[in-house]
C-alpha cells in the first residue's frame, strides 16, 4: 500500500509538471516569430543561438524531461505493485 501511494504521488507530480509546461508553451507559441522545427517543441526546448538573434524559447527542457521521468517512474511503481503476488 505504501509503494502504491508513492507511485501515485510520483505519477501525479510528473503529470502536473509536464502538463503545466505543455499548456504554458501552447499559450506562448503564437508569439514566436522565428523557430526551427515544431513551434511547440521549440518553445519548450529552444535551439542554439545564432549571432545576435533574440531567444524566443521558454527553455524549460530540463523541467519537462524531469516531469516525464517522474511520470514514467510512478507508472512503473504502480504497475509493479499491481502485478506483485503476495
GULUM-803606 format. One line per 8 residues: for each residue x, y, z of N, C-alpha, C. Coordinates in Angstrom, 3 decimals. Atoms other than C-alpha are relative to their C-alpha. Layout:
N
X:Y:Z:X:Y:Z:X:Y:Z | ...
This chain:
86
0.823:-1.194:0.000:0.000:0.000:0.000:0.870:1.261:0.000 | -0.886:-1.164:-0.086:2.844:2.372:0.822:0.635:0.313:-1.354 | -0.620:-0.208:1.311:4.529:1.856:-2.558:-1.028:0.478:-1.024 | 1.056:-0.460:0.896:1.221:2.362:-4.351:-0.234:1.501:0.185 | 0.173:-1.420:-0.285:0.812:5.725:-2.634:1.177:0.810:-0.553 | -1.197:-0.681:0.513:4.392:6.728:-3.514:-0.047:0.056:-1.522 | 0.122:0.027:1.458:3.864:5.648:-7.152:-1.045:0.975:-0.507 | 1.053:-0.937:0.391:0.654:7.647:-7.346:0.449:1.447:0.134
-0.510:-1.363:-0.195:2.327:10.765:-5.939:1.021:0.346:-1.082 | -0.995:-0.249:1.048:5.263:10.433:-8.373:-0.670:0.223:-1.352 | 0.687:-0.112:1.286:2.927:9.939:-11.312:-0.788:1.307:-0.086 | 0.767:-1.239:-0.017:0.688:12.852:-10.317:0.913:1.220:-0.123 | -0.937:-1.120:0.055:3.656:15.181:-9.769:0.594:0.144:-1.402 | -0.545:-0.040:1.352:5.204:14.257:-13.123:-1.009:0.492:-1.018 | 1.044:-0.442:0.927:1.915:14.728:-14.943:-0.286:1.490:0.186 | 0.268:-1.412:-0.275:1.346:18.094:-13.256:1.094:0.900:-0.577
-1.121:-0.779:0.525:4.814:19.401:-14.172:-0.045:0.032:-1.526 | -0.020:0.087:1.465:4.667:18.179:-17.772:-1.184:0.722:-0.636 | 1.176:-0.654:0.569:1.124:19.371:-18.430:0.048:1.511:0.184 | -0.123:-1.447:-0.208:1.816:22.788:-16.909:0.940:0.619:-1.035 | -0.950:-0.506:0.993:4.809:23.229:-19.220:-0.603:-0.060:-1.396 | 0.645:0.099:1.312:2.840:21.993:-22.255:-1.048:1.100:-0.199 | 1.020:-1.045:0.115:-0.020:24.402:-21.556:0.658:1.370:-0.129 | -0.714:-1.277:0.084:2.390:27.294:-20.979:0.612:0.199:-1.381
-0.609:-0.096:1.332:4.227:26.549:-24.218:-1.060:0.201:-1.077 | 1.067:-0.158:0.995:0.968:26.220:-26.155:-0.557:1.419:0.002 | 0.466:-1.385:-0.059:-0.108:29.648:-24.946:1.048:0.984:-0.522 | -1.092:-0.869:0.437:3.310:31.112:-25.832:0.286:-0.115:-1.501 | -0.314:0.282:1.406:3.516:29.619:-29.359:-0.412:1.122:-0.963 | 0.349:-1.046:0.968:1.596:32.409:-31.161:0.930:1.216:0.009 | -0.890:-1.154:-0.103:4.181:34.975:-30.003:1.367:-0.239:-0.621 | -1.306:0.324:0.578:7.157:33.171:-31.581:0.007:0.401:-1.472
-0.091:-0.440:1.395:8.303:34.730:-34.862:1.050:-0.775:-0.787 | -1.041:0.770:0.689:11.402:32.628:-35.668:0.257:-1.283:0.784 | -0.207:1.282:-0.659:11.833:28.929:-34.911:0.571:-0.990:-0.989 | -0.501:1.098:0.815:13.304:25.692:-36.205:-0.724:-1.265:0.444 | 0.750:1.208:-0.328:11.229:22.508:-36.367:-1.406:0.342:0.466 | 1.341:-0.214:-0.539:7.964:22.272:-34.437:-0.005:1.209:0.938 | 0.085:-1.196:-0.834:6.877:25.507:-32.798:-0.156:-0.348:1.477 | 0.236:0.371:-1.392:5.680:23.769:-29.620:1.274:-0.504:0.662
-1.229:0.531:-0.588:8.894:21.832:-29.042:1.087:1.057:0.041 | -0.956:-1.099:-0.040:10.926:24.923:-29.920:-0.284:0.899:1.209 | 0.347:-0.833:-1.148:9.023:26.884:-27.268:0.455:-0.639:1.305 | -0.405:0.684:-1.227:9.850:24.227:-24.662:1.513:-0.149:0.084 | -1.417:0.333:-0.065:13.405:23.194:-25.555:0.911:1.085:-0.553 | -0.832:-1.025:0.609:14.715:26.050:-27.723:0.995:-0.609:-0.973 | -1.036:0.435:0.929:17.699:25.814:-30.054:1.240:0.841:0.249 | -1.228:-0.775:-0.129:21.251:27.065:-30.327:-0.216:1.397:-0.568
0.137:-1.385:0.454:21.531:30.820:-30.740:0.961:0.283:-1.140 | -0.814:-0.390:1.143:22.848:32.254:-33.980:0.254:1.497:0.063 | -0.354:-1.412:-0.014:24.642:35.572:-33.501:-0.798:0.797:1.009 | 0.733:-0.901:-0.882:22.524:38.372:-32.048:-1.503:-0.279:0.037 | 1.411:0.364:0.028:19.212:36.578:-32.502:-0.559:-0.071:1.427 | 0.628:0.015:-1.319:16.874:37.084:-29.550:-0.558:-1.388:0.298 | 0.512:1.302:-0.402:15.953:33.965:-27.624:-1.512:0.094:0.177 | 1.455:-0.005:-0.097:12.240:33.269:-28.101:-0.518:-1.302:0.587
0.385:1.264:-0.594:12.203:29.960:-26.272:-0.208:0.182:1.497 | 0.194:-0.026:-1.444:10.975:29.321:-22.747:1.132:-0.716:0.730 | -1.126:0.770:-0.560:13.980:26.999:-22.160:-0.419:-0.806:1.228 | 0.497:0.837:-1.085:12.002:24.597:-19.994:0.205:-1.481:-0.294 | -0.261:1.385:0.382:13.515:21.420:-21.425:0.310:-0.888:1.187 | -0.384:0.827:-1.152:15.063:20.171:-18.173:-1.194:-0.309:0.908 | 1.162:0.338:-0.829:11.905:20.519:-16.024:-1.019:-0.884:-0.723 | 0.935:0.835:0.753:9.808:18.990:-18.817:0.454:-1.458:0.001
-0.532:1.370:0.002:12.073:15.941:-19.087:-0.082:-0.600:1.405 | 0.109:0.474:-1.378:12.151:15.665:-15.281:-1.437:-0.414:0.314 | 1.400:0.357:-0.206:8.338:15.667:-15.226:-0.377:-1.294:-0.695 | 0.273:1.243:0.728:8.188:12.935:-17.867:0.638:-1.193:0.718 | -0.683:1.081:-0.728:10.730:10.852:-15.930:-0.762:-0.354:1.277 | 0.781:0.269:-1.217:8.738:11.231:-12.694:-1.295:-0.728:-0.323 | 1.233:0.666:0.402:5.544:10.236:-14.500:0.245:-1.470:-0.328 | -0.313:1.385:0.391:7.127:7.120:-16.008:0.425:-0.817:1.215
-0.438:0.704:-1.207:8.786:6.181:-12.710:-1.199:-0.359:0.882 | 1.208:0.283:-0.774:5.472:6.480:-10.876:-0.858:-1.068:-0.648 | 0.775:1.016:0.718:3.735:4.440:-13.565:0.620:-1.385:0.164 | -0.687:1.285:-0.176:6.368:1.698:-13.291:-0.231:-0.537:1.409 | 0.242:0.432:-1.381:5.970:1.581:-9.498:-1.429:-0.528:0.140 | 1.391:0.454:-0.095:2.197:1.295:-9.838:-0.222:-1.321:-0.732 | 0.148:1.256:0.746:2.443:-1.443:-12.478:0.639:-1.157:0.764 | -0.654:1.057:-0.784:4.925:-3.424:-10.362:-0.827:-0.381:1.222
0.843:0.291:-1.168:2.654:-3.146:-7.332:-1.290:-0.713:-0.410 | 1.219:0.640:0.461:-0.369:-4.204:-9.378:0.224:-1.488:-0.270 | -0.266:1.397:0.359:1.276:-7.423:-10.603:0.762:-0.762:1.086 | -0.733:0.667:-1.073:3.071:-8.234:-7.328:-0.909:-1.021:0.673 | 0.767:1.068:-0.645:1.922:-11.534:-5.838:0.381:-0.060:1.465 | -0.260:0.036:-1.442:1.556:-11.650:-2.103:-0.290:-1.350:0.576
